[in-house]
Amino acid sequence: SMPHAVQRVNLAGRDLTEHMQRLLVAENINLTHSAAEKEIVRSMKEQLCFVSQEPATEPTGPQCAQRFELPDGTEVEVDSARWKCPEALFQPGLLGMAEAPGMHEMVHNTVQRCDIDVRRDLLHNICLSGGTTMYNGLPKRLESEVAKLCPSAVKPKVIAAPERKFSVWIGGSILTSLCTFQNQWGRS
């Protein structure tokens, strides 16, 4: 256990959905009036968003926009919000969290808090889990950004299992099925 290395930033899927709502308003797509519209934005985020490898040079405009059909049959075209939304994972300042480190910085800082003899192994085994890690391009970008923070001899490796959206639940299920864990359950 390495409790001294654990870090936390309160940034999750709900924050990115709200950020996506604001970005869509800037693209003249106003879905901010109800909980149902927020769910539509969540679906848009999950289906259309991706992590840009080079956000400073990411093209925008009608040729890059993707269509999304709303429940009433109306189609909207979503442009730069597709990559600007998950960019907040690397730049939390976009959400007003100026002091918070980006995902890549947190990974690097966490590894640096660990013993020097395990750092290389940790950097070769960066495991993603949870729904917010499902964006296309996220594993590659995270690997690239962490590599920029590491010595040139160290090549980080990000492990992104296809089932990572549910990996915490799968792990919890496996843990609770072990007989050694069942002996630790509180009984009333």
C-alpha positions in Angstrom: 0.0 0.0 0.0 1.2 3.5 -0.9 -1.2 5.9 0.8 1.4 8.7 0.8 1.4 8.7 -3.0 -2.4 8.9 -3.5 -3.8 12.1 -4.9 -7.3 13.3 -5.9 -8.9 15.9 -8.0 -12.6 16.3 -7.9 -13.2 16.2 -11.6 -15.5 13.5 -13.0 -17.9 12.8 -15.9 -20.6 15.1 -14.5 -18.2 18.0 -14.6 -17.3 17.2 -18.2 -21.0 17.0 -19.1 -21.6 20.4 -17.7 -18.5 21.7 -19.5 -19.8 20.2 -22.7 -23.1 22.0 -22.2 -21.3 25.3 -22.0 -19.2 24.5 -25.1 -22.3 23.6 -27.0 -23.9 26.9 -26.1 -20.9 28.6 -27.7 -21.7 26.5 -30.8 -25.4 27.7 -30.7 -26.7 24.4 -29.4 -28.6 25.2 -26.2 -29.4 22.1 -24.1 -29.3 23.6 -20.6 -33.0 23.7 -19.6 -33.7 20.4 -18.0 -32.3 17.1 -16.7 -33.4 15.4 -19.8 -31.4 17.8 -21.9 -28.4 17.2 -19.7 -28.8 13.4 -20.4 -28.8 14.2 -24.1 -25.5 16.2 -23.6 -24.1 13.2 -21.7 -24.9 11.0 -24.7 -23.4 13.4 -27.1 -20.2 13.6 -24.9 -19.9 9.8 -24.8 -20.6 9.3 -28.5 -18.8 12.2 -30.2 -15.9 13.4 -27.9 -12.3 12.4 -28.4 -9.0 13.4 -26.9 -6.9 15.4 -29.3 -3.3 14.5 -29.6 -2.4 18.1 -30.6 -5.1 20.5 -29.2 -3.3 23.6 -30.3 -3.5 22.6 -34.0 -6.8 20.7 -33.9 -8.8 21.7 -37.0 -12.3 23.1 -36.6 -15.1 24.0 -38.9 -17.9 22.4 -40.8 -15.6 19.8 -42.4 -14.7 18.5 -38.8 -18.1 18.7 -37.3 -20.2 15.6 -36.6 -23.9 15.3 -36.7 -25.9 14.2 -33.7 -29.6 13.4 -33.9 -31.7 14.7 -30.9 -34.7 12.7 -29.7 -37.1 14.9 -31.6 -35.4 14.1 -34.9 -33.5 17.5 -35.1 -29.9 17.1 -36.2 -27.2 19.3 -34.8 -23.6 19.6 -35.8 -21.0 19.5 -33.0 -17.6 21.0 -33.9 -14.7 21.8 -31.5 -16.7 20.9 -28.4 -15.9 17.3 -29.4 -12.2 17.7 -28.3 -12.4 20.7 -26.1 -14.6 18.9 -23.5 -12.1 16.1 -22.6 -9.2 18.5 -22.9 -10.2 19.6 -19.4 -8.7 16.3 -18.1 -5.3 17.6 -19.1 -6.1 21.3 -18.3 -8.5 21.5 -15.3 -8.1 25.3 -15.5 -10.7 25.1 -18.3 -13.2 24.2 -15.6 -12.0 26.9 -13.2 -9.8 24.6 -11.3 -6.6 26.6 -11.9 -4.6 24.9 -9.1 -5.5 21.4 -10.1 -2.9 19.3 -12.0 -3.8 17.6 -15.2 -4.3 13.9 -15.4 -0.8 13.4 -16.8 0.8 15.5 -14.0 -1.1 13.6 -11.4 0.2 10.3 -12.7 3.7 11.6 -12.8 3.5 13.2 -9.4 2.1 10.0 -7.8 4.9 7.9 -9.3 7.5 10.4 -8.0 6.1 10.0 -4.5 6.9 6.3 -4.6 10.2 4.6 -3.9 12.8 5.2 -6.7 13.2 1.4 -7.3 9.5 0.9 -8.3 9.0 4.1 -10.4 10.0 2.5 -13.7 7.6 -0.4 -13.1 4.8 1.9 -12.2 5.3 4.0 -15.3 5.2 0.8 -17.4 1.9 -0.1 -15.9 -0.4 3.0 -15.9 -3.9 1.4 -15.8 -7.0 3.3 -16.8 -10.4 2.6 -15.3 -13.8 4.3 -15.2 -16.1 5.7 -17.8 -14.2 9.0 -18.1 -11.2 7.1 -19.5 -13.2 5.8 -22.5 -12.6 8.7 -24.8 -10.9 7.8 -28.1 -7.3 9.0 -28.0 -7.0 9.3 -24.2 -4.6 6.4 -23.7 -2.2 7.6 -26.4 -2.3 11.2 -25.3 -1.8 10.3 -21.6 1.2 8.1 -22.5 2.6 11.0 -24.6 2.1 13.6 -21.9 3.6 11.5 -19.1 6.6 10.7 -21.4 7.3 14.4 -21.7 7.6 14.6 -17.8 9.9 11.5 -17.5 13.6 11.0 -18.2 14.2 10.1 -21.9 15.2 6.5 -21.0 11.8 5.8 -19.5 9.0 4.9 -21.8 5.6 5.0 -20.0 3.0 2.5 -21.0 -0.8 3.1 -20.5 -3.0 0.0 -20.2 -6.5 0.6 -21.4 -8.6 -2.6 -21.3 -11.8 -2.4 -23.4 -13.9 -3.2 -20.3 -12.2 -0.4 -18.2 -15.6 1.4 -17.9 -16.6 -1.3 -15.4 -13.2 -2.6 -14.2 -13.7 -1.3 -10.7 -17.0 -3.1 -10.4 -15.5 -6.3 -11.9 -12.6 -6.1 -9.4 -15.0 -5.5 -6.5 -17.1 -8.5 -7.6 -14.1 -10.8 -7.8 -12.8 -9.5 -4.4 -16.1 -10.2 -2.6 -16.3 -13.7 -4.0 -13.0 -14.7 -2.4 -13.4 -16.8 0.8 -10.7 -14.7 2.5 -12.7 -11.5 1.9 -16.0 -13.1 3.1 -14.5 -13.7 6.5 -14.0 -10.0 6.9 -17.6 -9.0 6.3 -19.4 -7.5 9.3 -22.3 -9.5 10.5 -25.2 -8.2 12.5 
